[in-house]
Amino acid sequence: MNCDWVQQNVSLYLYNELADDARHEFEQHIQRCKNCAAELADQQEFQAQMNVFPVEEPSASFLAGARMRLQEALEHTEQHRAWYHRFVFDPTAWLRQMRFSPALAGLLLIIGFGGGMGTMYKTLGGVHQPQPQQPSLQTASIAGITSIDRQPNSNTVKINYDRLLPESTEGSINDRNIQELLQYAAKSNYNSGVRLISVDALAGKADEPAAREALIYALRYDSNPGVRLKALDGVGSYVKQDIRVRNAVLSALLDDSNLGVRSDALHALEPVRADSSVRMALQQLAKEDPSDYIRNEARRELDSMPTID
């Protein structure tokens, strides 16, 4: 953890919006770095001066939702950051540090884009082109998945789907094309029965990021509670290691219209109940949730947690 990161996240620290592990590293850094400790002291003094004014407190559910969206956005940005950025300079950070004008920044962006396109053209022109292959099913014009047949005691899945004309394909669930079709069905098919089967099949591959992403999507957005329950069952075991899963399950607990989905989400969050966002949501639910069951279960979870002084 470096000074730039610490100083950019002082406000999040002061308002208890850092994840528990990041908060611990932040505090460890502050103990070692006088400059960052001074920055924290300045921010604390400013906060103390601002606290004399009345503030309308947002609801706990609003804070939890905002924090989930922020964490998800940060996680998404970090995952799509190219690996070579670790070894070469970061143009955006360089521009921020040098405080270049917007016009110059735009000029450099245009130059960089043109250079990249030129390099790609030369690279493709200088290599031997491979033999034509069948286009990926992901890019095919698929109208919808009509049915999925999963053979008992086997990894073989047969998927019937419509394109310009009805077509079908068959193969192992480990096959890339099969997985692409299952993900497509989980996200966009008009038939809830097909979505349920596809989500059930993808649940066995939840250790793979693309399959897990499709399950998260189904948990958040599918209109059928049975599909959402199956998606929750598939990703529930990853709530501790994947922040996207944690946020999706927490969102289901707070906002899902189905009591069964909310109940399963509440129990799925037990391994991370000490997380600040989860604790905040439980406190909100224990006070005012319209469901007696959810209120009682939230209170039980809070009572079983160690008291924080």
Steps between C-alpha positions, in 0.01 A plus 500: 500500500653833390449860610297596191241231571482588869452872439233435235305279742520706819137608465383140456694406812348781705148404398559124558458420133819296457485122500632343818826376349568833327424687822754290687771567240409869503552521876828311478626745238393803704710378791809490281454810282510851652375672184192280473437531873507878462254479208268285712522749789409788266201309366389409853518865604297601194245228577473621861431853379235377257332284764371809682248543217181286498507209258211295368601138545438273198343163563720198560363329189594804288854499640537127449375525142730792422797316646417188301486697176828674580678176586364331189613789279848496654523123468388513137755770419781308665417174322508666159830673565758363254779293656776699328395814689696358791823521305459822302396850599131576549406776250198616700696526822781678312257752356349563842840555655621732223163682498489519118228703335193318361601593143843343537352195667264455208788539253703233677198269501455540123870438440497191719190361330648558153828336598317200642295452184813528286682242708206261484480540120870426459485205734206339326651569160831341588381165633369196320122494517358179651257278314138616518315368802135485592382827659454497875151419612521807719494719188237296317159652440307293754128564539463295817569171677200272450595211729788350696535127565754398760577130501484339846834415664687668219659832409340487154247771422285526186383854420238581236499861386353716225709704262394573143375141504459272804834340590643296782837404636616239746811468711656496842413771748874572504489597131537874439214520248267312733588737784440804280154374411419423862606852600292644219197301613547604863503868410262551211271206427126556499425156648538487879524119494799522265658769719456279804674205335782718370557655842498156658765385251713811551486457878737208464749726321475794740875483560543650150456880482274507192260243645496678836426829326197344328377366835543842663302654214220246547492564875472874450267529202310180418124544531443143621565440873579134434783603266625754754500235773695260280751775413539586869564136579769493231695806617431490874823322585702782340355777716819520705755506219320698227378851584267496198323195639480660844345814355249305291392289797473808722292671233270198487461511878407868496295530182372164371122472489500130590524402868666169415777671306552751783509224761760299307702818440499574873640156581751517213648815656578330833873448414540878447253630756779694675557709184394858561253515209338171601480605865340830396241320289419258785451790741261664255304179444482423872335836562250547222470213254133425425560125532494362854722213392767724348494731802542212742773333295689829467483549877622146553797560273585825681469339842738221400771747393762623747436849632716774348604765753 
